[in-house]
């Protein structure tokens, strides 16, 4: 039997959503591969390193018969190939090295994210942007200002990762399935994040009733330093499996219009008494991006910790504004 040219399927005629991943490093490639496996959309990876996104994309595509997915994965250096993306994930930027804080990345990564965002807006003016690049709260602010998009279309990946780390540590402590554990982390993505133990549960039971206060605090501290712990082991790199999985969970909630409640870095305009800054808060994600922000009833101590986290973000934003990029 011969398959005629007219019968051949052209990928350009297949009506799937389109996701662009900017940066084909460890985080970007992980996110692209996971998104393809979930058949959420066709995936375009773009990177300044010639051949890298093409090679990784081809490798992923060749795994599709084994993994059983039909999404196409392609690589490019040309932003024109990213045109008409429904969603763009920004992972481009340098990674942390041992002894380097997220804040140390500011001066370099703000330039990268600014340039990337301008190209995204040029070719995909109607897309939703998810930012992963660190320091996260400052970089998603940069993308918002450069893009000129409304805040519901520019969201940062932070809380999903931080909460996932805390869930993992709680499950390990209690020796239970990760599926039984829920966790809540607010604030900036860094040392000033605000884990909320009383909102963390095991099968609906607050962990404060199951784990003594000293161990709870140890879990909170390990969560806040989760990224640095991994950097310490890797020496020349930073986390990528969990960050990649985290941003794909956000992307899936948006692409599939799931109305899922996830902790994300959202631009606050009065919520939690904060105005004009990105901070991690519970959000509802759906087809239009950030659909609503959920305000939790915080204690005086928790609200104070969140305010301190905001001040750390404020310092970064002040520095960025002084650069005059927008």
Backbone torsions as a table, in degrees:
resi	resn	phi	psi	omega
1	UNK	NA	131.8	-179.5
2	UNK	-107.6	134.5	179.8
3	UNK	-91.9	115.7	-175.5
4	UNK	-73.4	159.0	180.0
5	UNK	-59.0	-36.6	-178.8
6	UNK	-65.7	-25.5	-176.9
7	UNK	-89.9	-14.4	-179.2
8	UNK	-65.8	141.4	-178.4
9	UNK	-86.8	125.8	176.0
10	UNK	-99.1	123.2	-175.6
11	UNK	-60.5	-24.9	-179.8
12	UNK	-71.0	-17.0	-179.8
13	UNK	-96.2	-4.3	179.7
14	UNK	-83.3	123.0	-172.3
15	UNK	-89.6	79.9	172.9
16	UNK	-111.9	161.5	171.4
17	UNK	-64.0	162.8	179.7
18	UNK	-126.4	127.3	176.3
19	UNK	-117.1	129.7	172.2
20	UNK	-104.7	133.7	174.4
21	UNK	-111.7	117.0	-180.0
22	UNK	-92.9	115.0	-175.1
23	UNK	106.6	116.1	-178.2
24	UNK	-106.6	26.7	174.3
25	UNK	-76.3	-159.9	-175.2
26	UNK	-61.2	-46.1	-178.5
27	UNK	-67.9	-48.3	-178.3
28	UNK	-62.1	-45.6	-179.4
29	UNK	-65.5	-39.2	177.3
30	UNK	-62.4	-46.1	179.2
31	UNK	-61.6	-43.4	-179.5
32	UNK	-61.6	-44.6	-178.0
33	UNK	-65.7	-43.2	179.9
34	UNK	-66.3	-40.7	178.9
35	UNK	-64.5	-40.0	177.5
36	UNK	-63.4	-42.5	-179.8
37	UNK	-62.0	-31.5	179.1
38	UNK	-82.7	-2.8	-179.5
39	UNK	52.9	39.9	-179.8
40	UNK	-74.6	-31.2	-172.4
41	UNK	-174.9	172.7	165.3
42	UNK	-79.6	145.1	-171.6
43	UNK	-115.8	131.7	172.4
44	UNK	-117.5	121.1	174.6
45	UNK	-102.3	135.7	177.4
46	UNK	-128.5	140.1	-178.1
47	UNK	-154.9	151.7	179.5
48	UNK	-74.3	-18.7	-179.1
49	UNK	-78.5	110.1	-175.6
50	UNK	-59.6	128.9	176.9
51	UNK	88.2	-23.0	-176.3
52	UNK	-66.1	-53.1	179.1
53	UNK	-65.6	-33.6	178.3
54	UNK	-65.3	-44.7	-178.9
55	UNK	-66.0	-44.6	179.7
56	UNK	-67.0	-39.1	178.9
57	UNK	-63.1	-42.4	178.8
58	UNK	-63.7	-40.7	177.8
59	UNK	-60.7	-43.9	178.4
60	UNK	-63.7	-45.0	-179.5
61	UNK	-60.3	-38.8	-179.7
62	UNK	-71.1	-15.5	175.6
63	UNK	-85.0	-11.8	-173.6
64	UNK	-61.2	-36.2	177.0
65	UNK	-64.5	-29.7	179.7
66	UNK	-81.2	-45.8	-178.1
67	UNK	-79.7	-18.1	174.6
68	UNK	77.4	41.9	175.4
69	UNK	-123.4	151.2	-177.3
70	UNK	-108.4	2.0	176.8
71	UNK	-67.1	142.7	175.6
72	UNK	-88.6	142.3	176.3
73	UNK	-125.5	125.1	-179.4
74	UNK	-131.5	160.5	178.4
75	UNK	-126.8	153.4	-176.5
76	UNK	-159.4	164.8	166.8
77	UNK	-112.1	-0.6	-172.5
78	UNK	-108.1	117.7	-179.1
79	UNK	-62.9	-21.2	177.1
80	UNK	-60.0	-29.8	179.1
81	UNK	-72.3	-13.3	179.5
82	UNK	-91.9	0.9	-173.6
83	UNK	-54.2	142.9	175.6
84	UNK	65.6	30.8	174.5
85	UNK	-70.0	142.7	175.6
86	UNK	-82.0	-32.7	-177.9
87	UNK	-145.7	139.4	179.5
88	UNK	-124.6	128.9	177.4
89	UNK	-106.3	119.5	-179.9
90	UNK	-98.5	112.7	175.0
91	UNK	-117.2	-4.2	-174.9
92	UNK	-62.4	141.3	179.4
93	UNK	145.0	169.3	177.2
94	UNK	-83.6	150.6	179.5
95	UNK	-91.3	160.1	178.0
96	UNK	-69.3	147.7	173.6
97	UNK	-115.2	163.2	-179.1
98	UNK	-52.7	134.1	179.7
99	UNK	83.9	-4.9	-178.8
100	UNK	-99.6	126.6	175.8
101	UNK	-83.4	167.8	175.7
102	UNK	-61.0	-34.4	-177.9
103	UNK	-65.6	-30.1	179.0
104	UNK	-62.5	-21.0	-177.4
105	UNK	-80.3	-9.3	-167.6
106	UNK	-54.9	-55.4	-171.3
107	UNK	-62.3	-32.9	-179.7
108	UNK	-80.8	-49.0	-172.2
109	UNK	-74.3	-23.5	177.0
110	UNK	-65.4	-34.7	177.6
111	UNK	-68.1	-42.5	-179.3
112	UNK	-64.8	-48.0	-178.0
113	UNK	-65.8	-35.8	177.7
114	UNK	-61.7	-47.6	-179.2
115	UNK	-64.8	-44.5	179.4
116	UNK	-59.2	-46.3	-176.6
117	UNK	-63.0	-39.8	178.1
118	UNK	-60.7	-40.6	177.8
119	UNK	-68.8	-37.5	177.7
120	UNK	-61.3	-48.3	-178.4
121	UNK	-61.4	-38.2	-179.0
122	UNK	-61.1	-41.5	-173.2
123	UNK	-104.0	-19.6	179.7
124	UNK	-137.3	68.7	-174.1
125	UNK	-67.1	-12.4	-178.0
126	UNK	-109.9	11.4	-175.1
127	UNK	-79.3	170.9	169.9
128	UNK	-107.6	134.6	-176.7
129	UNK	-107.7	129.6	172.3
130	UNK	-114.9	124.1	-176.2
131	UNK	-104.9	133.5	178.2
132	UNK	-116.4	-25.1	-174.9
133	UNK	-56.1	137.9	178.6
134	UNK	-95.2	155.5	-3.9
135	UNK	-70.4	120.3	-163.6
136	UNK	-54.7	-53.9	-172.9
137	UNK	-62.6	-32.0	177.7
138	UNK	-77.2	-35.9	-177.6
139	UNK	-73.0	-36.2	178.3
140	UNK	-71.9	-32.1	172.7
141	UNK	-62.1	-42.7	177.5
142	UNK	-59.6	-46.4	-179.9
143	UNK	-62.7	-38.1	178.4
144	UNK	-62.8	-48.7	-175.9
145	UNK	-68.4	-41.5	-178.8
146	UNK	-70.1	-40.5	-176.5
147	UNK	-72.3	-35.0	-173.1
148	UNK	75.1	7.8	178.9
149	UNK	-71.2	156.7	171.4
150	UNK	-67.6	156.9	-172.3
151	UNK	-63.1	-24.9	-178.1
152	UNK	-73.4	-9.1	-180.0
153	UNK	-109.6	8.8	176.7
154	UNK	-135.7	108.6	-171.0
155	UNK	-131.7	147.2	-179.6
156	UNK	-105.6	143.2	176.0
157	UNK	-91.1	111.1	179.4
158	UNK	-148.8	-62.5	-174.4
159	UNK	-61.2	-34.7	178.5
160	UNK	-60.5	-44.5	179.2
161	UNK	-66.8	-48.7	-178.3
162	UNK	-61.6	-42.3	179.0
163	UNK	-67.4	-36.8	178.2
164	UNK	-62.8	-42.6	177.8
165	UNK	-61.4	-44.0	-179.6
166	UNK	-65.6	-39.9	177.2
167	UNK	-60.5	-41.7	-180.0
168	UNK	-62.3	-43.1	-178.2
169	UNK	-69.6	-35.6	177.7
170	UNK	-67.5	-45.0	179.5
171	UNK	-61.1	-39.6	178.1
172	UNK	-64.1	-42.6	-179.2
173	UNK	-64.6	-43.1	-176.5
174	UNK	-89.3	-7.9	-177.8
175	UNK	55.9	51.5	178.6
176	UNK	-128.8	168.8	177.6
177	UNK	-64.0	141.8	176.2
178	UNK	-60.3	-25.5	-179.1
179	UNK	-68.3	-18.8	-179.6
180	UNK	-89.0	-4.1	-170.4
181	UNK	-111.4	133.1	172.7
182	UNK	-121.5	147.6	-179.3
183	UNK	-142.2	157.3	-178.2
184	UNK	-136.7	121.2	178.1
185	UNK	-129.8	126.9	179.1
186	UNK	-110.3	177.7	170.6
187	UNK	89.6	-169.8	-180.0
188	UNK	-68.8	155.0	-179.6
189	UNK	-87.1	90.0	-177.5
190	UNK	171.0	-157.9	-174.8
191	UNK	-64.2	-20.6	-177.6
192	UNK	-97.5	12.7	177.6
193	UNK	-59.2	158.5	-173.2
194	UNK	-122.4	89.8	173.2
195	UNK	-67.6	141.8	-179.2
196	UNK	-118.3	88.1	-175.8
197	UNK	-56.7	-35.2	-176.7
198	UNK	-71.2	-15.2	174.0
199	UNK	-98.6	4.4	178.0
200	UNK	-97.3	135.6	-172.3
201	UNK	-134.0	157.5	169.0
202	UNK	-123.8	110.9	-176.6
203	UNK	53.4	39.7	177.5
204	UNK	86.3	-7.5	-179.4
205	UNK	-94.2	126.5	178.6
206	UNK	-57.5	135.9	-177.9
207	UNK	-66.3	-19.8	177.8
208	UNK	-65.4	-15.6	176.0
209	UNK	-94.3	-6.5	-174.0
210	UNK	-117.8	-23.6	-175.9
211	UNK	-126.9	136.1	-178.6
212	UNK	-67.5	158.3	-171.6
213	UNK	-58.4	-37.6	-179.1
214	UNK	-64.4	-43.2	179.8
215	UNK	-70.4	-35.6	176.1
216	UNK	-60.3	-44.8	179.4
217	UNK	-64.0	-37.7	178.1
218	UNK	-63.2	-38.8	177.8
219	UNK	-66.3	-41.5	178.1
220	UNK	-61.9	-43.0	-179.5
221	UNK	-65.4	-40.8	-179.8
222	UNK	-67.4	-35.6	176.9
223	UNK	-61.7	-46.6	-178.7
224	UNK	-62.6	-28.5	-178.3
225	UNK	-107.6	18.4	-175.8
226	UNK	-58.4	-43.5	179.6
227	UNK	-67.7	-42.3	-179.3
228	UNK	-65.3	-34.2	178.5
229	UNK	-62.1	-41.7	179.5
230	UNK	-69.7	-41.6	176.7
231	UNK	-57.7	-40.2	179.6
232	UNK	-61.0	-35.3	177.9
233	UNK	-76.5	-44.1	-173.9
234	UNK	-74.8	-26.6	179.0
235	UNK	72.1	-52.2	-174.7
236	UNK	-116.0	17.5	-179.4
237	UNK	-157.2	-175.1	179.5
238	UNK	-136.1	179.4	-175.6
239	UNK	-60.4	147.2	175.9
240	UNK	-144.9	-30.5	179.0
241	UNK	-64.3	-53.9	-178.3
242	UNK	-66.8	-43.3	175.6
243	UNK	-61.0	-41.5	178.8
244	UNK	-62.3	-44.0	179.3
245	UNK	-65.6	-35.8	-177.5
246	UNK	-65.8	-46.3	-178.1
247	UNK	-70.9	-29.0	176.6
248	UNK	-69.2	-35.2	175.6
249	UNK	-61.7	-41.3	176.7
250	UNK	-64.7	-45.5	-179.1
251	UNK	-60.9	-41.2	-179.6
252	UNK	-64.2	-40.0	179.0
253	UNK	-61.5	-34.9	-179.8
254	UNK	-79.4	-50.7	-177.6
255	UNK	-60.2	-38.3	-177.9
256	UNK	-95.0	5.2	178.7
257	UNK	49.9	52.4	-172.6
258	UNK	-81.4	-15.0	-175.3
259	UNK	56.6	41.2	-175.2
260	UNK	-86.4	140.4	177.9
261	UNK	-89.7	116.2	-179.2
262	UNK	-137.6	146.4	175.8
263	UNK	-78.8	119.3	-176.5
264	UNK	-135.8	163.0	173.3
265	UNK	-82.1	111.1	-177.4
266	UNK	-119.8	151.3	178.6
267	UNK	-79.2	117.0	-175.3
268	UNK	-91.9	136.8	177.4
269	UNK	-130.9	64.0	179.4
270	UNK	108.3	-22.0	177.9
271	UNK	-62.9	140.7	-178.7
272	UNK	57.9	21.1	179.3
273	UNK	72.3	19.6	-176.9
274	UNK	-120.1	138.9	-177.3
275	UNK	-136.6	125.2	172.1
276	UNK	92.2	16.7	-179.5
277	UNK	-138.3	152.9	172.6
278	UNK	-87.0	131.0	174.1
279	UNK	-145.4	154.8	178.4
280	UNK	-73.6	122.8	179.4
281	UNK	-145.9	160.7	176.4
282	UNK	-67.2	130.6	-176.9
283	UNK	-130.5	153.3	170.5
284	UNK	-101.1	119.4	179.8
285	UNK	-105.9	132.9	178.5
286	UNK	-148.8	-161.8	-173.0
287	UNK	-60.0	-26.9	179.6
288	UNK	-95.0	5.3	-179.2
289	UNK	101.4	-126.0	177.8
290	UNK	-79.1	112.0	-174.8
291	UNK	-97.6	-26.2	174.3
292	UNK	-167.6	158.6	176.0
293	UNK	-112.0	133.7	-179.2
294	UNK	-99.4	125.8	179.3
295	UNK	-97.6	117.3	176.9
296	UNK	-84.1	153.2	176.1
297	UNK	-82.4	104.7	-175.4
298	UNK	-97.6	149.6	172.9
299	UNK	-74.1	168.8	178.0
300	UNK	-59.6	-40.4	-179.7
301	UNK	-66.9	-43.1	179.9
302	UNK	-65.9	-41.3	179.1
303	UNK	-65.2	-36.7	177.5
304	UNK	-65.2	-41.2	178.1
305	UNK	-64.5	-38.5	178.5
306	UNK	-66.3	-37.4	177.4
307	UNK	-63.9	-41.8	177.6
308	UNK	-62.7	-38.1	176.7
309	UNK	-63.5	-40.5	178.0
310	UNK	-62.2	-37.9	-179.1
311	UNK	-63.8	-35.8	177.4
312	UNK	-65.2	-41.8	177.3
313	UNK	-66.3	-39.5	-179.5
314	UNK	-58.5	-40.7	179.0
315	UNK	-61.5	-41.3	179.1
316	UNK	-65.7	-44.5	-179.4
317	UNK	-62.8	-39.2	178.1
318	UNK	-60.2	-41.3	178.7
319	UNK	-65.9	-43.2	-180.0
320	UNK	-62.8	-45.8	179.9
321	UNK	-58.7	-34.3	179.9
322	UNK	-69.2	-23.3	178.7
323	UNK	-66.1	-27.6	178.5
324	UNK	74.8	29.7	179.9
325	UNK	-77.2	-18.0	-178.5
326	UNK	-151.4	NA	NA
